[in-house]
């Protein structure tokens, strides 16, 4: 077969409307058919003046953000350039071929002057999620939670060492109350407060000095609000962590953002509180990974009426020593029995909520199993048990139920896949903005776009004919609105919409 040379036709004339040029199954059509974006005008109406020169419609500005995130462009400058030449993007924005695309700096200036301190990003997320719930796409019987890190826009080699106060845990007041109840029960004096202080002596005067307990961290000189993250074989860097919950179908329900040096088990409580404030009565089970297996989290989930579904976390015992489960706890006598059938009696309850059980060092001194039990100098074995330990034990028992076996394996298909999609396609792997607030708003929009894209695809698959009809009626409505304002005829409207 002979090679045919291509003839470039650059001067051809196209007599078509934007409506005809955009393919029927293009993603922008699916998105436009599943939700009415005019709700954004109501959300931001109070941020605009009732007088003055006309502004760029806020719906257009936010649709630029949707294009930026959903199509993985990750640059507002590139997004605006793409919209100039992409017919589908213009159609989605509601701009004709003759209309100018807003400048890339327009969004940043509107963000600084209007949206920076508003709740519009959370409200957009909530509206999209509620639309998905109305369609029946969200199944909240079992929710899946986890945290993921997003690399900050900060140089990992530019940092300084700072001393910060250790933050009080959200459950410390309840913990102190139960600690004192337990201490009084055992004849001990109650603690006045869980004070995070160090007792020091002045070298000059010899007086006692009380210092607030602190810790040293690395603070970025580029983005001070980020946190230094280092885990296992992963690269040490400055990052932000996103604590996220999703449903069985992968729709994100709640999210919070924290510095990267905040552990998932600490960030859990704020995100779980937000989740419960919206969907507490609809949730039955909460599925988490091994990083959340501690007594406080198990207690929080149980007290809210939900069932914790977690894996078993093996105690970190040294090689060659007895495991903790080999020491039997006697609930009636409140003591432990060691593998040599000796008793470890209750000693005290510390400020962290752990009850200490100690063995008789005289009996342990000549015990044949001592080398497998303890290597302490006084030959005494000490076992700790949290006062909320029963909640953790109940969570461990759930592993043998059909409920756990049916739901826990779904983590890789729900929350893990959600993180993977958002990192690979929507810019959650790296961040281009700096500051905790900006990154929280950015993550909120990423998860909102994730929900929007999933909802649009599901809606199109389940009701393809209805989606096409909805698009036809929407265009008729647009014509009627324009015709009413500018008194256009149908012929004039089609003519102005052509290329």
N, C-alpha and C positions, 0 to 999 in steps of 0.2 A: 504493500500500500504506500502510495507516494505521500510525502510530507506536505501538508497544506500550511501556508503562511497565514498568520492572523492579520486581518485588517482592522486597525484601531478606529473606532467610530466615536470620536469625542464631541462631535457637534450635533448629535441627534437631539431631537425635541421630544419631551415626554408630556403627554396630555393625560394625566392621571391625578387623582386625589391622594392625599396621604393615607386615607383609609384603604385605598386599593393597593398601595405599595407595601403596607405592613402585612406580613404573613399571618394567616388566621391563628396559627398555633405558636406564635411568638410569645415569649415569656411576658413581655409588657402587656399584651392583650389579656393574658390570664390574670395578671395582677390587677389591671384596671377593671376587670369584670367581677372580681371577688369583693371589692370594697369601694365605697364612695369616699374619695379623698377630700371632699369638701368639709369633712369634720375638722380638718386642720384650721380652717378659717375661724371656726367658733373657738378653738383652743387659744388662738393667738390674737383674737380681736381686741382684748384689753391692752395689748402691747403696742398697738398702733394708734395714732392720732386720728381724730375725726375730721381734721382739716389739713391742708397742705397739699403738695403736689402728689400725684399718684405714685405708689411704690410698686416694686415687682411683687406680684401675687405670692403670698407665703406658701401656697400649695406648690408653686413652681420651685421655690427654694428647697423645700423638703423633698420634692420628687428628685431633685438633683442628688440629694443625700441617698435616697433609695437606689438610684442608678449607680452611684459611687460604691455602695456596699454590696448590693445584690450581684452586680456584675464584676466585683472584685477589682475595680480600678484603683481604689485606695489613694487617689490624688484628685483634689477638686479642680486643679488646673487641667489635668488630663481629661477629667469628666466633662468639663465645659468644651474642650476641643473635640471630644468624641461626639457630643451632642450637636455640634455644628454640621457634621457630615453624616450622622446616623439618622436615617428617616424614622426608625422605630422609636428612638429616644425623643425626637421632636414630637412625634404623635403622642407619646406618653406624657410629655410636658404640656401638651395642648398648644404648641406653637407651630405656626405655618412655616413654610420654607423661606419666607421673606422676613420673619421675625428674628430679632437678635437674641442670641443666647446670653444670659446674664454673665458678667465677668466673674472670674473665679474669686476675686476679692470681695464680691458682693455678699457671699455667704458669711465670710469671716467677720465683716463689719456688722451684719445683722445679728450674728451670734454675740458679738461683744456688746452691742447696744440694746438688744432685746432678749435673746434667748438664754444668755449665760446663767442668769440667776432664776430662771423660770422652771416650772415643772412640765413643760411641754413635751420633753423627751419621754418621761415616764407616762404621761397621758397618751401619747401616741402608742407606746408599747401596750398599755392597758386596752386601748380601743381595738387594736389589731387582735389581741388575745381574746377579748370579749366577742369579736366577730367570729373567730374560730370556734369558740364555745357555742355560739348560736347555730353554726353549721353542724354541730355535733361531732367535730373532729377531735375534741379533747376528752381524754379518759383519765380522771384524777383519782381513781380508786387506789392505785399505787403510784407514788411519786418517787423519782430517783434523784438523789443529790450528790454533788461532787464539786471539787474545786479545780480550776486550771489556771496556769500562769501565762501572762502575756508580757513579753519582753518590753521593757520601757525604752523610751527614746533617750538613753543616757549612756555615757561612756563608763564602762565598768572599771576603768583605771583611774578615774577622777573621783575621789571620795575623801572623806575625813572621818576620823573616829570621834563619836559623840557619846555622851553619857545621858541616858534617858530614864525616867521613872518607870517602874514596872506597873503596867496598867491593871487596875482592879477588875476581876472577872465579874460577869453579870450576875452570877448566882452566889456570890460570896455572902450576902446577907442571909439567904436561906440556909446556906451551908453552916454559917456560924451558929444559927439558931439550933440546928440539929446536932452540931458538935457539943454545944452546952447541955442539951438534953441528955446526950449520951454520957457526958462527963459527970453530970449530977446523978444519973442512974447508977454509975459505978463509984460514987462517993468522991469524985474529984471536984476541984474548984472550977467554976465556969470561966471561960476566957472573956475578957472585956471587949476585945476587938481583934480581927485578923489584921494586925498592923504589919505592914511591910516596911520594917525598920531594922537597921543594924545598930548594935550597941558598940560604941567605940570610946576609948579613953584618950583624953588630951595629954600629950607628952609633957606639956609645960605645967599645967595646973593639976593634972590627975583627975579632973572632973569627968563625969560620964557625959558623952555626947550622943544624941540620937540622930541618926541620918536616915533619910528615906531610902529604902532599898532600890537600887538602880542596876542597870546593865549597860554594857558598851555595845554599840552597833556601828555599822558603816553607813554613813549618809552620803548620798550622791551629791556632787557639786553641780551637776547638770539638772537633775530633777530630784530635789530633796524629799519630795513626798512619796517617791518610790521606795521599795525595800530590797535589800540584798537577798537574793534567793540562791540557795545551793542545796541540791538534793541528789544523793547517790552519784551516778556518773554524769549527770547533767551539767551543762556549763554554768559556772558561777557568774551571775549577772544581776543587774537591777531589774525589777519586774513589778507587775501588779498581779494580784490574785483575784479571780472572780468566783464567788460562791454561788452556785446555780442549782435550781431545781427544775426538772422537766417531768412531763407526764409519760404515760406508756407509749404514746405515739411520737414522742420527741418534741412536743411543743414546750417552749421555755415558759415557766410559770412565775419565777421570781429570781432576782439576781442582786448581789451586792458586790462592791469592789473595795479591796483593801490593799495596803502595801504588800509587796511580795514576801516579806519576812513574817507575816502573820500566818500561823498554822491553820489548816482547814478546820480543826476541832475548835478553834477559838472563833473563827469567822462564821461558823455554823449558826450560832444563836441568833444573830441579827437577821440572816437570810430566812431562817426557819420562822422567826417571829413575823416577818413580812408575809411569808407564805400562809401562815395560819390566820392572819388578819383578813385574808381574802377568801381562802378556800378550806378553812378548818373542818367544816361539817361534811365536805365532799371527799375528804381524804380518809383512807382507812389504814394504809400501810406506807411506811417510809423506808426506802432501800438505800443503804449507804455502804461504802467500802470499809476496809479494815482501819483506815486512818481516823475513823470516828468512833471506834470502839472504846469508850470510856464511860464511867459510871454516870457522870453529869449529863451527857448526851442521851444515854439510854433512859435516864430518869425523865428528862425533858420530853422525849417522844412519848413515853408511857403515860405521863400525867396529862398530856393533851388528848389522850384517847386513841392514839395511833399505835400500830404494831411495828416495832423496829425489826428490820430484816438486815442482818449484818453477818459477815463471815466470822469464823473463830480466829482470834488473835493469840498466837502462841506466846506465853510469857518469855521474856528475855533472860533465861537462866543460863549460867555458865556451863560449858561443856564438862560432863562428868558429874554434875550435881543433880540432886532430886528436883523434879519439876514441882511447881506450886500445887498442881492438882493431886500430887501424891501425898500431900498433907491434908487430912480430912477435917473439915470444919463441922463442929458439933454446935448446932444452933441453940439447942436447949441449954447447954452449959456454957455457951459462948467461949469456946476454946478450940484449939487445933490439936490433932493427934498426928504425931510424926510416924514415919515408916517403922520405927522401932517401938511403937505403941507407948510413947511418952507424951505427956501433956504440955502444951504451950499455953500458958495462962495469959489473960488480958493484963496489960500493963498500964496503958494510957491511950488517950486520943489526942493527936497533935492538931495544930492549927490548919493543916491542909485537909483534914477530914479523914485521916487514916488511923484506924485502931491498931495498936501494936501488941503483938502476942509474943512472949518471950519464954524460952525454955529454961529449965534448971541447969545452970552451967556445971554443977557438981555431977549430975547424972550424965551430961553430954561429954564430960571430960574423958570418961572411959568407954564411951559408946563405940561399938565396932563399925558403925555407919557414919561416924563423924566427918570423915574426909569427903563423903558424898553429900553432906548436909551443910556444913559451914567451915570457913577457914578463919573465923574471928579469933582474936588473941585470947579472949576470955571464955572461949568454947561455948558461946551462947548463940542459939539460933533465934532470929527475929523474923516474924512474918507480919506483913501489913495487910489490912483489909479495910477498904473504904466503907464509910457508913451507908453509902448508896450502892454497895456491891450487889445487892439482890436484884436490882434493875438490870445490871450487866449480865448476871447469871440467867435471868429470864430471857434476855435477848439471845444468849448462847443456846438456850433450849429451843428457840424458834427454828434453829437450823435443821432440826429433824422433822419439821412439819412439811406438808405438801405445799402450803402457801409459800414457804421459803424456796423450795425447789422449783416452783413454777415461775417465781418473780425475780429472784436474785440473778439468775443467768441472763436476764434481759438487760442488765446494766450496759453491756457492750453494744446493744442495739439501740439504746435510748440516750442516756447522758453522755456516754463516750463517743457515740456517733455524732451527737449534736456538737460537741467540742471539736471533733475532727472536721466536720463540714464547715463550721464557722472559722476555724483556723486556715483551712485549705482554700476556701472560696470567698470568705467575707472579711478577711483582714484581722482576725483575732490573734494571729501568731505574734505580730509586732504592732506597736502603737506609734503613731506619728505625732501625738499630742502629749503635753506634759501637764502634770498636776492631777491630783486625785479626783477632783470634780469633773474635769474634762474627760478623763478616762472612764469614769463611771457613766457619764452621758454617752460616750462613744460606744461602750459595751452594751448599754441599753438599746441603742439604735441597731447595733449588730444583731442582737437577739430578736429585736422587733422585725428586722428584715428577714431573719431566718424563719420566724413564724409566718410572715407574710408570703414568702416564697413557697413554703410547704402548704399553706392554706390555698394559695392560688393553684398549685398543681393538683391538689386533691379535689378542689372545687371543679376544675376543668375536666378531670377524669370522671367524676361522678355525675356531672350535669353538663356535658359538652353542648348539647342543643340549647339548653337554657342560657348558657353563657353567650352563645352567638346572638340569641334573641335579646338578651339584656344589653348587648353592645349596640344592636340596632335601635332599641328604644332610647338608649342613652344619647345616641347621635341625633335622634329626632328631638329629644329634649333640649340638646344644645342648640339646634337650629331654632326652635321656638323661642328660647331665651334671647338669642342674638337677634332674631327677627323682631321680637317685641321691643328690644332696646333701640335697634338701628333701622327698623322697618325694611329689612331686606326681604326680597322674594326668594323662593327656593332656588331659582336659577342663579341669582346673584350670590347666594351663599355657597353653592357648589363651585361657581367660577372663582370666588375668592379663596376657596380651599384647594384649588388645583395648583400644580407646579407650573 
